[in-house]
Structure formats: structure tokens, C-alpha cells
């Protein structure tokens, strides 16, 4: 279903839709190492670093999506 949404509704090409769906899979694969790592370090620090990393990634994504080459 996700592939159809990316390919049809969002208007991505076949290669771009495949890349978007593979990013979801990569996130799912990182669940095991992240759980292992979360059990061994300070969880407050890990949560803070995760929030900062997510905010930074979202800001960079927004900057790219609104830039002239992306339009």
C-alpha cells in the first residue's frame, strides 16, 4: 500500500518510490540495535540525543524540500 501511495498519489518515479519504501524498512531494521543500545546507556541522554537528531533531520529535510532544486 505504501508503494502505491508513493508512486501514484505523490507522483514519485519508480526509483524514488522504491527508495522511500526502503527507508521505512531501514528504520524497522534499526529497532534491534537501538533496543540493545538503549539498554546499555543512560536513557535520558539517549532520549535527548534522539530528539535533537530527529529535529535536525526534520529541519534539513524541510530546507531541502523548499529549496529551488527540489521544486
PDB file of N, CA, C, O and CB in Angstrom:
ATOM      1  N   UNK A   1       0.818  -1.190   0.000  1.00  0.00           N
ATOM      2  CA  UNK A   1       0.000   0.000   0.000  1.00  0.00           C
ATOM      3  C   UNK A   1       0.862   1.254   0.000  1.00  0.00           C
ATOM      4  O   UNK A   1       0.556   2.215  -0.706  1.00  0.00           O
ATOM      5  CB  UNK A   1      -0.931  -0.002   1.196  1.00  0.00           C
ATOM      6  N   UNK A   2       1.926   1.257   0.775  1.00  0.00           N
ATOM      7  CA  UNK A   2       2.781   2.433   0.839  1.00  0.00           C
ATOM      8  C   UNK A   2       3.404   2.722  -0.515  1.00  0.00           C
ATOM      9  O   UNK A   2       3.488   3.877  -0.931  1.00  0.00           O
ATOM     10  CB  UNK A   2       3.870   2.247   1.891  1.00  0.00           C
ATOM     11  N   UNK A   3       3.839   1.680  -1.202  1.00  0.00           N
ATOM     12  CA  UNK A   3       4.431   1.863  -2.522  1.00  0.00           C
ATOM     13  C   UNK A   3       3.461   2.489  -3.503  1.00  0.00           C
ATOM     14  O   UNK A   3       3.852   3.335  -4.307  1.00  0.00           O
ATOM     15  CB  UNK A   3       4.916   0.544  -3.062  1.00  0.00           C
ATOM     16  N   UNK A   4       2.198   2.084  -3.448  1.00  0.00           N
ATOM     17  CA  UNK A   4       1.196   2.658  -4.337  1.00  0.00           C
ATOM     18  C   UNK A   4       0.950   4.124  -4.019  1.00  0.00           C
ATOM     19  O   UNK A   4       0.781   4.941  -4.924  1.00  0.00           O
ATOM     20  CB  UNK A   4      -0.107   1.878  -4.241  1.00  0.00           C
ATOM     21  N   UNK A   5       0.929   4.455  -2.741  1.00  0.00           N
ATOM     22  CA  UNK A   5       0.725   5.848  -2.351  1.00  0.00           C
ATOM     23  C   UNK A   5       1.893   6.692  -2.830  1.00  0.00           C
ATOM     24  O   UNK A   5       1.687   7.771  -3.384  1.00  0.00           O
ATOM     25  CB  UNK A   5       0.558   5.975  -0.822  1.00  0.00           C
ATOM     26  N   UNK A   6       3.118   6.217  -2.625  1.00  0.00           N
ATOM     27  CA  UNK A   6       4.292   6.966  -3.046  1.00  0.00           C
ATOM     28  C   UNK A   6       4.351   7.108  -4.559  1.00  0.00           C
ATOM     29  O   UNK A   6       4.697   8.172  -5.072  1.00  0.00           O
ATOM     30  CB  UNK A   6       5.553   6.295  -2.538  1.00  0.00           C
ATOM     31  N   UNK A   7       4.017   6.046  -5.269  1.00  0.00           N
ATOM     32  CA  UNK A   7       4.147   6.039  -6.720  1.00  0.00           C
ATOM     33  C   UNK A   7       3.018   6.812  -7.394  1.00  0.00           C
ATOM     34  O   UNK A   7       3.257   7.617  -8.295  1.00  0.00           O
ATOM     35  CB  UNK A   7       4.176   4.612  -7.235  1.00  0.00           C
ATOM     36  N   UNK A   8       1.795   6.563  -6.955  1.00  0.00           N
ATOM     37  CA  UNK A   8       0.647   7.172  -7.619  1.00  0.00           C
ATOM     38  C   UNK A   8       0.258   8.528  -7.064  1.00  0.00           C
ATOM     39  O   UNK A   8       0.228   9.516  -7.798  1.00  0.00           O
ATOM     40  CB  UNK A   8      -0.516   6.261  -7.527  1.00  0.00           C
ATOM     41  N   UNK A   9      -0.038   8.585  -5.787  1.00  0.00           N
ATOM     42  CA  UNK A   9      -0.577   9.806  -5.193  1.00  0.00           C
ATOM     43  C   UNK A   9       0.460  10.913  -5.108  1.00  0.00           C
ATOM     44  O   UNK A   9       0.164  12.064  -5.430  1.00  0.00           O
ATOM     45  CB  UNK A   9      -1.122   9.516  -3.817  1.00  0.00           C
ATOM     46  N   UNK A  10       1.677  10.578  -4.677  1.00  0.00           N
ATOM     47  CA  UNK A  10       2.708  11.601  -4.528  1.00  0.00           C
ATOM     48  C   UNK A  10       3.424  11.908  -5.837  1.00  0.00           C
ATOM     49  O   UNK A  10       4.145  12.902  -5.925  1.00  0.00           O
ATOM     50  CB  UNK A  10       3.715  11.166  -3.493  1.00  0.00           C
ATOM     51  N   UNK A  11       3.241  11.086  -6.836  1.00  0.00           N
ATOM     52  CA  UNK A  11       3.828  11.344  -8.134  1.00  0.00           C
ATOM     53  C   UNK A  11       5.313  11.053  -8.218  1.00  0.00           C
ATOM     54  O   UNK A  11       5.999  11.612  -9.073  1.00  0.00           O
ATOM     55  CB  UNK A  11       3.592  12.741  -8.504  1.00  0.00           C
ATOM     56  N   UNK A  12       5.824  10.195  -7.354  1.00  0.00           N
ATOM     57  CA  UNK A  12       7.234   9.827  -7.414  1.00  0.00           C
ATOM     58  C   UNK A  12       7.447   8.836  -8.547  1.00  0.00           C
ATOM     59  O   UNK A  12       6.541   8.087  -8.914  1.00  0.00           O
ATOM     60  CB  UNK A  12       7.713   9.231  -6.067  1.00  0.00           C
ATOM     61  N   UNK A  13       8.647   8.842  -9.090  1.00  0.00           N
ATOM     62  CA  UNK A  13       9.007   7.836 -10.081  1.00  0.00           C
ATOM     63  C   UNK A  13       9.211   6.493  -9.397  1.00  0.00           C
ATOM     64  O   UNK A  13       9.194   6.395  -8.170  1.00  0.00           O
ATOM     65  CB  UNK A  13      10.277   8.252 -10.852  1.00  0.00           C
ATOM     66  N   UNK A  14       9.402   5.467 -10.207  1.00  0.00           N
ATOM     67  CA  UNK A  14       9.558   4.123  -9.643  1.00  0.00           C
ATOM     68  C   UNK A  14      10.788   4.041  -8.746  1.00  0.00           C
ATOM     69  O   UNK A  14      10.720   3.441  -7.674  1.00  0.00           O
ATOM     70  CB  UNK A  14       9.657   3.082 -10.764  1.00  0.00           C
ATOM     71  N   UNK A  15      11.904   4.625  -9.154  1.00  0.00           N
ATOM     72  CA  UNK A  15      13.124   4.593  -8.342  1.00  0.00           C
ATOM     73  C   UNK A  15      12.985   5.378  -7.053  1.00  0.00           C
ATOM     74  O   UNK A  15      13.459   4.946  -6.002  1.00  0.00           O
ATOM     75  CB  UNK A  15      14.287   5.133  -9.133  1.00  0.00           C
ATOM     76  N   UNK A  16      12.333   6.535  -7.132  1.00  0.00           N
ATOM     77  CA  UNK A  16      12.137   7.355  -5.937  1.00  0.00           C
ATOM     78  C   UNK A  16      11.186   6.678  -4.960  1.00  0.00           C
ATOM     79  O   UNK A  16      11.401   6.734  -3.749  1.00  0.00           O
ATOM     80  CB  UNK A  16      11.603   8.737  -6.319  1.00  0.00           C
ATOM     81  N   UNK A  17      10.143   6.045  -5.469  1.00  0.00           N
ATOM     82  CA  UNK A  17       9.207   5.333  -4.596  1.00  0.00           C
ATOM     83  C   UNK A  17       9.897   4.156  -3.918  1.00  0.00           C
ATOM     84  O   UNK A  17       9.658   3.891  -2.739  1.00  0.00           O
ATOM     85  CB  UNK A  17       7.985   4.845  -5.394  1.00  0.00           C
ATOM     86  N   UNK A  18      10.750   3.447  -4.655  1.00  0.00           N
ATOM     87  CA  UNK A  18      11.486   2.324  -4.063  1.00  0.00           C
ATOM     88  C   UNK A  18      12.431   2.802  -2.970  1.00  0.00           C
ATOM     89  O   UNK A  18      12.562   2.149  -1.935  1.00  0.00           O
ATOM     90  CB  UNK A  18      12.274   1.571  -5.141  1.00  0.00           C
ATOM     91  N   UNK A  19      13.086   3.931  -3.189  1.00  0.00           N
ATOM     92  CA  UNK A  19      13.975   4.479  -2.172  1.00  0.00           C
ATOM     93  C   UNK A  19      13.198   4.883  -0.922  1.00  0.00           C
ATOM     94  O   UNK A  19      13.652   4.634   0.195  1.00  0.00           O
ATOM     95  CB  UNK A  19      14.740   5.681  -2.728  1.00  0.00           C
ATOM     96  N   UNK A  20      12.037   5.500  -1.099  1.00  0.00           N
ATOM     97  CA  UNK A  20      11.228   5.916   0.052  1.00  0.00           C
ATOM     98  C   UNK A  20      10.769   4.709   0.866  1.00  0.00           C
ATOM     99  O   UNK A  20      10.813   4.740   2.095  1.00  0.00           O
ATOM    100  CB  UNK A  20      10.011   6.730  -0.414  1.00  0.00           C
ATOM    101  N   UNK A  21      10.335   3.659   0.200  1.00  0.00           N
ATOM    102  CA  UNK A  21       9.870   2.459   0.905  1.00  0.00           C
ATOM    103  C   UNK A  21      11.040   1.753   1.580  1.00  0.00           C
ATOM    104  O   UNK A  21      10.876   1.202   2.669  1.00  0.00           O
ATOM    105  CB  UNK A  21       9.156   1.495  -0.069  1.00  0.00           C
ATOM    106  N   UNK A  22      12.221   1.757   0.954  1.00  0.00           N
ATOM    107  CA  UNK A  22      13.374   1.110   1.585  1.00  0.00           C
ATOM    108  C   UNK A  22      13.823   1.868   2.830  1.00  0.00           C
ATOM    109  O   UNK A  22      14.385   1.267   3.746  1.00  0.00           O
ATOM    110  CB  UNK A  22      14.535   1.005   0.592  1.00  0.00           C
ATOM    111  N   UNK A  23      13.584   3.181   2.878  1.00  0.00           N
ATOM    112  CA  UNK A  23      13.903   3.944   4.091  1.00  0.00           C
ATOM    113  C   UNK A  23      13.031   3.493   5.262  1.00  0.00           C
ATOM    114  O   UNK A  23      13.497   3.450   6.401  1.00  0.00           O
ATOM    115  CB  UNK A  23      13.717   5.455   3.843  1.00  0.00           C
ATOM    116  N   UNK A  24      11.769   3.157   4.988  1.00  0.00           N
ATOM    117  CA  UNK A  24      10.913   2.625   6.046  1.00  0.00           C
ATOM    118  C   UNK A  24      11.471   1.300   6.555  1.00  0.00           C
ATOM    119  O   UNK A  24      11.483   1.044   7.759  1.00  0.00           O
ATOM    120  CB  UNK A  24       9.465   2.441   5.539  1.00  0.00           C
ATOM    121  N   UNK A  25      11.928   0.466   5.639  1.00  0.00           N
ATOM    122  CA  UNK A  25      12.496  -0.823   6.021  1.00  0.00           C
ATOM    123  C   UNK A  25      13.766  -0.662   6.831  1.00  0.00           C
ATOM    124  O   UNK A  25      13.997  -1.412   7.780  1.00  0.00           O
ATOM    125  CB  UNK A  25      12.777  -1.657   4.792  1.00  0.00           C
ATOM    126  N   UNK A  26      14.597   0.313   6.467  1.00  0.00           N
ATOM    127  CA  UNK A  26      15.821   0.563   7.215  1.00  0.00           C
ATOM    128  C   UNK A  26      15.493   0.979   8.646  1.00  0.00           C
ATOM    129  O   UNK A  26      16.161   0.545   9.584  1.00  0.00           O
ATOM    130  CB  UNK A  26      16.665   1.645   6.522  1.00  0.00           C
ATOM    131  N   UNK A  27      14.479   1.809   8.819  1.00  0.00           N
ATOM    132  CA  UNK A  27      14.062   2.214  10.161  1.00  0.00           C
ATOM    133  C   UNK A  27      13.602   1.033  10.996  1.00  0.00           C
ATOM    134  O   UNK A  27      13.879   0.967  12.194  1.00  0.00           O
ATOM    135  CB  UNK A  27      12.952   3.240  10.077  1.00  0.00           C
ATOM    136  N   UNK A  28      12.904   0.103  10.368  1.00  0.00           N
ATOM    137  CA  UNK A  28      12.450  -1.095  11.083  1.00  0.00           C
ATOM    138  C   UNK A  28      13.635  -1.986  11.457  1.00  0.00           C
ATOM    139  O   UNK A  28      13.644  -2.590  12.530  1.00  0.00           O
ATOM    140  CB  UNK A  28      11.442  -1.885  10.226  1.00  0.00           C
ATOM    141  N   UNK A  29      14.628  -2.069  10.579  1.00  0.00           N
ATOM    142  CA  UNK A  29      15.806  -2.895  10.875  1.00  0.00           C
ATOM    143  C   UNK A  29      16.621  -2.327  12.026  1.00  0.00           C
ATOM    144  O   UNK A  29      17.307  -3.078  12.719  1.00  0.00           O
ATOM    145  CB  UNK A  29      16.686  -3.022   9.640  1.00  0.00           C
ATOM    146  N   UNK A  30      16.563  -1.042  12.242  1.00  0.00           N
ATOM    147  CA  UNK A  30      17.352  -0.414  13.297  1.00  0.00           C
ATOM    148  C   UNK A  30      16.722  -0.593  14.675  1.00  0.00           C
ATOM    149  O   UNK A  30      17.304  -0.160  15.670  1.00  0.00           O
ATOM    150  CB  UNK A  30      17.526   1.059  13.003  1.00  0.00           C
ATOM    151  N   UNK A  31      15.558  -1.214  14.759  1.00  0.00           N
ATOM    152  CA  UNK A  31      14.897  -1.396  16.048  1.00  0.00           C
ATOM    153  C   UNK A  31      15.709  -2.298  16.979  1.00  0.00           C
ATOM    154  O   UNK A  31      15.814  -2.008  18.171  1.00  0.00           O
ATOM    155  CB  UNK A  31      13.505  -1.979  15.843  1.00  0.00           C
ATOM    156  N   UNK A  32      16.277  -3.372  16.464  1.00  0.00           N
ATOM    157  CA  UNK A  32      17.060  -4.270  17.317  1.00  0.00           C
ATOM    158  C   UNK A  32      18.333  -3.620  17.849  1.00  0.00           C
ATOM    159  O   UNK A  32      18.566  -3.664  19.057  1.00  0.00           O
ATOM    160  CB  UNK A  32      17.418  -5.520  16.551  1.00  0.00           C
ATOM    161  N   UNK A  33      19.170  -3.015  16.996  1.00  0.00           N
ATOM    162  CA  UNK A  33      20.365  -2.367  17.550  1.00  0.00           C
ATOM    163  C   UNK A  33      20.020  -1.204  18.479  1.00  0.00           C
ATOM    164  O   UNK A  33      20.717  -0.974  19.468  1.00  0.00           O
ATOM    165  CB  UNK A  33      21.255  -1.869  16.422  1.00  0.00           C
ATOM    166  N   UNK A  34      18.954  -0.473  18.170  1.00  0.00           N
ATOM    167  CA  UNK A  34      18.573   0.648  19.031  1.00  0.00           C
ATOM    168  C   UNK A  34      18.100   0.147  20.393  1.00  0.00           C
ATOM    169  O   UNK A  34      18.398   0.767  21.414  1.00  0.00           O
ATOM    170  CB  UNK A  34      17.473   1.491  18.364  1.00  0.00           C
ATOM    171  N   UNK A  35      17.369  -0.962  20.424  1.00  0.00           N
ATOM    172  CA  UNK A  35      16.937  -1.532  21.696  1.00  0.00           C
ATOM    173  C   UNK A  35      18.104  -2.032  22.521  1.00  0.00           C
ATOM    174  O   UNK A  35      18.136  -1.849  23.738  1.00  0.00           O
ATOM    175  CB  UNK A  35      15.963  -2.658  21.460  1.00  0.00           C
ATOM    176  N   UNK A  36      19.060  -2.661  21.864  1.00  0.00           N
ATOM    177  CA  UNK A  36      20.266  -3.126  22.551  1.00  0.00           C
ATOM    178  C   UNK A  36      21.040  -1.948  23.118  1.00  0.00           C
ATOM    179  O   UNK A  36      21.471  -1.973  24.271  1.00  0.00           O
ATOM    180  CB  UNK A  36      21.157  -3.937  21.598  1.00  0.00           C
ATOM    181  N   UNK A  37      21.212  -0.917  22.300  1.00  0.00           N
ATOM    182  CA  UNK A  37      21.951   0.267  22.731  1.00  0.00           C
ATOM    183  C   UNK A  37      21.213   0.997  23.855  1.00  0.00           C
ATOM    184  O   UNK A  37      21.840   1.505  24.785  1.00  0.00           O
ATOM    185  CB  UNK A  37      22.177   1.213  21.544  1.00  0.00           C
ATOM    186  N   UNK A  38      19.882   1.050  23.768  1.00  0.00           N
ATOM    187  CA  UNK A  38      19.088   1.726  24.788  1.00  0.00           C
ATOM    188  C   UNK A  38      19.148   1.044  26.138  1.00  0.00           C
ATOM    189  O   UNK A  38      18.941   1.689  27.165  1.00  0.00           O
ATOM    190  CB  UNK A  38      17.667   1.819  24.346  1.00  0.00           C
ATOM    191  N   UNK A  39      19.427  -0.249  26.155  1.00  0.00           N
ATOM    192  CA  UNK A  39      19.539  -0.969  27.411  1.00  0.00           C
ATOM    193  C   UNK A  39      20.887  -0.797  28.094  1.00  0.00           C
ATOM    194  O   UNK A  39      21.059  -1.206  29.243  1.00  0.00           O
ATOM    195  CB  UNK A  39      19.286  -2.414  27.178  1.00  0.00           C
ATOM    196  N   UNK A  40      21.839  -0.198  27.400  1.00  0.00           N
ATOM    197  CA  UNK A  40      23.192  -0.096  27.941  1.00  0.00           C
ATOM    198  C   UNK A  40      23.651   1.321  28.263  1.00  0.00           C
ATOM    199  O   UNK A  40      24.685   1.497  28.907  1.00  0.00           O
ATOM    200  CB  UNK A  40      24.141  -0.695  26.986  1.00  0.00           C
ATOM    201  N   UNK A  41      22.914   2.320  27.834  1.00  0.00           N
ATOM    202  CA  UNK A  41      23.318   3.703  28.106  1.00  0.00           C
ATOM    203  C   UNK A  41      22.227   4.401  28.918  1.00  0.00           C
ATOM    204  O   UNK A  41      21.131   3.870  29.103  1.00  0.00           O
ATOM    205  CB  UNK A  41      23.593   4.475  26.777  1.00  0.00           C
ATOM    206  N   UNK A  42      22.547   5.584  29.389  1.00  0.00           N
ATOM    207  CA  UNK A  42      21.590   6.382  30.144  1.00  0.00           C
ATOM    208  C   UNK A  42      20.405   6.733  29.243  1.00  0.00           C
ATOM    209  O   UNK A  42      20.585   7.352  28.195  1.00  0.00           O
ATOM    210  CB  UNK A  42      22.261   7.670  30.703  1.00  0.00           C
ATOM    211  N   UNK A  43      19.212   6.346  29.639  1.00  0.00           N
ATOM    212  CA  UNK A  43      18.055   6.502  28.781  1.00  0.00           C
ATOM    213  C   UNK A  43      17.639   7.964  28.608  1.00  0.00           C
ATOM    214  O   UNK A  43      17.117   8.332  27.556  1.00  0.00           O
ATOM    215  CB  UNK A  43      16.907   5.708  29.335  1.00  0.00           C
ATOM    216  N   UNK A  44      17.859   8.787  29.607  1.00  0.00           N
ATOM    217  CA  UNK A  44      17.540  10.210  29.460  1.00  0.00           C
ATOM    218  C   UNK A  44      18.438  10.863  28.421  1.00  0.00           C
ATOM    219  O   UNK A  44      17.982  11.652  27.593  1.00  0.00           O
ATOM    220  CB  UNK A  44      17.679  10.936  30.805  1.00  0.00           C
ATOM    221  N   UNK A  45      19.714  10.525  28.475  1.00  0.00           N
ATOM    222  CA  UNK A  45      20.650  11.065  27.495  1.00  0.00           C
ATOM    223  C   UNK A  45      20.305  10.561  26.095  1.00  0.00           C
ATOM    224  O   UNK A  45      20.330  11.335  25.138  1.00  0.00           O
ATOM    225  CB  UNK A  45      22.096  10.683  27.862  1.00  0.00           C
ATOM    226  N   UNK A  46      19.988   9.293  25.968  1.00  0.00           N
ATOM    227  CA  UNK A  46      19.632   8.724  24.676  1.00  0.00           C
ATOM    228  C   UNK A  46      18.373   9.381  24.119  1.00  0.00           C
ATOM    229  O   UNK A  46      18.300   9.659  22.922  1.00  0.00           O
ATOM    230  CB  UNK A  46      19.430   7.212  24.798  1.00  0.00           C
ATOM    231  N   UNK A  47      17.397   9.630  24.961  1.00  0.00           N
ATOM    232  CA  UNK A  47      16.172  10.285  24.526  1.00  0.00           C
ATOM    233  C   UNK A  47      16.441  11.716  24.071  1.00  0.00           C
ATOM    234  O   UNK A  47      15.896  12.164  23.062  1.00  0.00           O
ATOM    235  CB  UNK A  47      15.142  10.276  25.650  1.00  0.00           C
ATOM    236  N   UNK A  48      17.283  12.431  24.817  1.00  0.00           N
ATOM    237  CA  UNK A  48      17.627  13.804  24.439  1.00  0.00           C
ATOM    238  C   UNK A  48      18.369  13.834  23.104  1.00  0.00           C
ATOM    239  O   UNK A  48      18.079  14.671  22.250  1.00  0.00           O
ATOM    240  CB  UNK A  48      18.481  14.463  25.533  1.00  0.00           C
ATOM    241  N   UNK A  49      19.319  12.930  22.927  1.00  0.00           N
ATOM    242  CA  UNK A  49      20.062  12.869  21.665  1.00  0.00           C
ATOM    243  C   UNK A  49      19.120  12.493  20.519  1.00  0.00           C
ATOM    244  O   UNK A  49      19.242  13.026  19.416  1.00  0.00           O
ATOM    245  CB  UNK A  49      21.228  11.848  21.763  1.00  0.00           C
ATOM    246  N   UNK A  50      18.202  11.598  20.772  1.00  0.00           N
ATOM    247  CA  UNK A  50      17.231  11.211  19.750  1.00  0.00           C
ATOM    248  C   UNK A  50      16.342  12.363  19.337  1.00  0.00           C
ATOM    249  O   UNK A  50      16.067  12.542  18.150  1.00  0.00           O
ATOM    250  CB  UNK A  50      16.381  10.074  20.246  1.00  0.00           C
ATOM    251  N   UNK A  51      15.884  13.155  20.311  1.00  0.00           N
ATOM    252  CA  UNK A  51      15.059  14.320  19.981  1.00  0.00           C
ATOM    253  C   UNK A  51      15.832  15.340  19.156  1.00  0.00           C
ATOM    254  O   UNK A  51      15.305  15.890  18.189  1.00  0.00           O
ATOM    255  CB  UNK A  51      14.537  14.977  21.256  1.00  0.00           C
ATOM    256  N   UNK A  52      17.076  15.590  19.534  1.00  0.00           N
ATOM    257  CA  UNK A  52      17.901  16.552  18.798  1.00  0.00           C
ATOM    258  C   UNK A  52      18.171  16.034  17.381  1.00  0.00           C
ATOM    259  O   UNK A  52      18.096  16.803  16.422  1.00  0.00           O
ATOM    260  CB  UNK A  52      19.241  16.812  19.546  1.00  0.00           C
ATOM    261  N   UNK A  53      18.479  14.758  17.239  1.00  0.00           N
ATOM    262  CA  UNK A  53      18.747  14.181  15.924  1.00  0.00           C
ATOM    263  C   UNK A  53      17.501  14.222  15.037  1.00  0.00           C
ATOM    264  O   UNK A  53      17.592  14.518  13.846  1.00  0.00           O
ATOM    265  CB  UNK A  53      19.244  12.739  16.068  1.00  0.00           C
ATOM    266  N   UNK A  54      16.346  13.925  15.618  1.00  0.00           N
ATOM    267  CA  UNK A  54      15.109  13.971  14.848  1.00  0.00           C
ATOM    268  C   UNK A  54      14.788  15.393  14.418  1.00  0.00           C
ATOM    269  O   UNK A  54      14.361  15.616  13.285  1.00  0.00           O
ATOM    270  CB  UNK A  54      13.952  13.395  15.659  1.00  0.00           C
ATOM    271  N   UNK A  55      14.987  16.351  15.304  1.00  0.00           N
ATOM    272  CA  UNK A  55      14.742  17.755  14.959  1.00  0.00           C
ATOM    273  C   UNK A  55      15.694  18.231  13.868  1.00  0.00           C
ATOM    274  O   UNK A  55      15.287  18.933  12.943  1.00  0.00           O
ATOM    275  CB  UNK A  55      14.885  18.642  16.200  1.00  0.00           C
ATOM    276  N   UNK A  56      16.949  17.849  13.979  1.00  0.00           N
ATOM    277  CA  UNK A  56      17.920  18.236  12.961  1.00  0.00           C
ATOM    278  C   UNK A  56      17.602  17.625  11.605  1.00  0.00           C
ATOM    279  O   UNK A  56      17.698  18.296  10.577  1.00  0.00           O
ATOM    280  CB  UNK A  56      19.311  17.830  13.390  1.00  0.00           C
ATOM    281  N   UNK A  57      17.229  16.363  11.604  1.00  0.00           N
ATOM    282  CA  UNK A  57      16.866  15.700  10.352  1.00  0.00           C
ATOM    283  C   UNK A  57      15.632  16.339   9.732  1.00  0.00           C
ATOM    284  O   UNK A  57      15.581  16.533   8.517  1.00  0.00           O
ATOM    285  CB  UNK A  57      16.621  14.211  10.588  1.00  0.00           C
ATOM    286  N   UNK A  58      14.636  16.669  10.552  1.00  0.00           N
ATOM    287  CA  UNK A  58      13.434  17.309  10.038  1.00  0.00           C
ATOM    288  C   UNK A  58      13.750  18.691   9.475  1.00  0.00           C
ATOM    289  O   UNK A  58      13.211  19.070   8.435  1.00  0.00           O
ATOM    290  CB  UNK A  58      12.376  17.413  11.137  1.00  0.00           C
ATOM    291  N   UNK A  59      14.604  19.441  10.139  1.00  0.00           N
ATOM    292  CA  UNK A  59      14.972  20.771   9.649  1.00  0.00           C
ATOM    293  C   UNK A  59      15.710  20.676   8.318  1.00  0.00           C
ATOM    294  O   UNK A  59      15.437  21.449   7.400  1.00  0.00           O
ATOM    295  CB  UNK A  59      15.841  21.503  10.683  1.00  0.00           C
ATOM    296  N   UNK A  60      16.643  19.732   8.209  1.00  0.00           N
ATOM    297  CA  UNK A  60      17.362  19.571   6.944  1.00  0.00           C
ATOM    298  C   UNK A  60      16.434  19.114   5.820  1.00  0.00           C
ATOM    299  O   UNK A  60      16.558  19.571   4.684  1.00  0.00           O
ATOM    300  CB  UNK A  60      18.502  18.572   7.112  1.00  0.00           C
ATOM    301  N   UNK A  61      15.518  18.223   6.136  1.00  0.00           N
ATOM    302  CA  UNK A  61      14.557  17.766   5.138  1.00  0.00           C
ATOM    303  C   UNK A  61      13.683  18.917   4.661  1.00  0.00           C
ATOM    304  O   UNK A  61      13.433  19.052   3.463  1.00  0.00           O
ATOM    305  CB  UNK A  61      13.687  16.642   5.707  1.00  0.00           C
ATOM    306  N   UNK A  62      13.220  19.741   5.582  1.00  0.00           N
ATOM    307  CA  UNK A  62      12.390  20.884   5.214  1.00  0.00           C
ATOM    308  C   UNK A  62      13.181  21.872   4.362  1.00  0.00           C
ATOM    309  O   UNK A  62      12.659  22.401   3.380  1.00  0.00           O
ATOM    310  CB  UNK A  62      11.846  21.581   6.470  1.00  0.00           C
ATOM    311  N   UNK A  63      14.433  22.122   4.730  1.00  0.00           N
ATOM    312  CA  UNK A  63      15.260  23.053   3.961  1.00  0.00           C
ATOM    313  C   UNK A  63      15.463  22.546   2.533  1.00  0.00           C
ATOM    314  O   UNK A  63      15.421  23.330   1.585  1.00  0.00           O
ATOM    315  CB  UNK A  63      16.621  23.260   4.652  1.00  0.00           C
ATOM    316  N   UNK A  64      15.682  21.249   2.378  1.00  0.00           N
ATOM    317  CA  UNK A  64      15.867  20.698   1.038  1.00  0.00           C
ATOM    318  C   UNK A  64      14.558  20.722   0.253  1.00  0.00           C
ATOM    319  O   UNK A  64      14.546  21.067  -0.929  1.00  0.00           O
ATOM    320  CB  UNK A  64      16.410  19.266   1.118  1.00  0.00           C
ATOM    321  N   UNK A  65      13.463  20.358   0.907  1.00  0.00           N
ATOM    322  CA  UNK A  65      12.172  20.263   0.205  1.00  0.00           C
ATOM    323  C   UNK A  65      11.687  21.621  -0.272  1.00  0.00           C
ATOM    324  O   UNK A  65      10.945  21.690  -1.252  1.00  0.00           O
ATOM    325  CB  UNK A  65      11.119  19.635   1.113  1.00  0.00           C
ATOM    326  N   UNK A  66      12.077  22.690   0.381  1.00  0.00           N
ATOM    327  CA  UNK A  66      11.648  24.032  -0.020  1.00  0.00           C
ATOM    328  C   UNK A  66      12.687  24.756  -0.864  1.00  0.00           C
ATOM    329  O   UNK A  66      12.471  25.908  -1.243  1.00  0.00           O
ATOM    330  CB  UNK A  66      11.333  24.856   1.201  1.00  0.00           C
ATOM    331  N   UNK A  67      13.804  24.112  -1.166  1.00  0.00           N
ATOM    332  CA  UNK A  67      14.849  24.766  -1.960  1.00  0.00           C
ATOM    333  C   UNK A  67      14.467  24.736  -3.440  1.00  0.00           C
ATOM    334  O   UNK A  67      13.598  23.971  -3.856  1.00  0.00           O
ATOM    335  CB  UNK A  67      16.226  24.075  -1.738  1.00  0.00           C
ATOM    336  N   UNK A  68      15.130  25.578  -4.219  1.00  0.00           N
ATOM    337  CA  UNK A  68      14.830  25.685  -5.648  1.00  0.00           C
ATOM    338  C   UNK A  68      15.087  24.384  -6.417  1.00  0.00           C
ATOM    339  O   UNK A  68      14.254  24.013  -7.243  1.00  0.00           O
ATOM    340  CB  UNK A  68      15.652  26.797  -6.256  1.00  0.00           C
ATOM    341  N   UNK A  69      16.205  23.669  -6.187  1.00  0.00           N
ATOM    342  CA  UNK A  69      16.410  22.436  -6.967  1.00  0.00           C
ATOM    343  C   UNK A  69      15.349  21.357  -6.701  1.00  0.00           C
ATOM    344  O   UNK A  69      15.071  20.536  -7.575  1.00  0.00           O
ATOM    345  CB  UNK A  69      17.782  21.867  -6.662  1.00  0.00           C
ATOM    346  N   UNK A  70      14.769  21.358  -5.525  1.00  0.00           N
ATOM    347  CA  UNK A  70      13.762  20.341  -5.203  1.00  0.00           C
ATOM    348  C   UNK A  70      12.413  20.662  -5.815  1.00  0.00           C
ATOM    349  O   UNK A  70      11.563  19.779  -5.932  1.00  0.00           O
ATOM    350  CB  UNK A  70      13.618  20.203  -3.702  1.00  0.00           C
ATOM    351  N   UNK A  71      12.204  21.889  -6.201  1.00  0.00           N
ATOM    352  CA  UNK A  71      10.919  22.276  -6.779  1.00  0.00           C
ATOM    353  C   UNK A  71      10.890  21.864  -8.210  1.00  0.00           C
ATOM    354  O   UNK A  71       9.895  22.093  -8.898  1.00  0.00           O
ATOM    355  CB  UNK A  71      10.667  23.780  -6.647  1.00  0.00           C
TER     356      UNK A  71
END
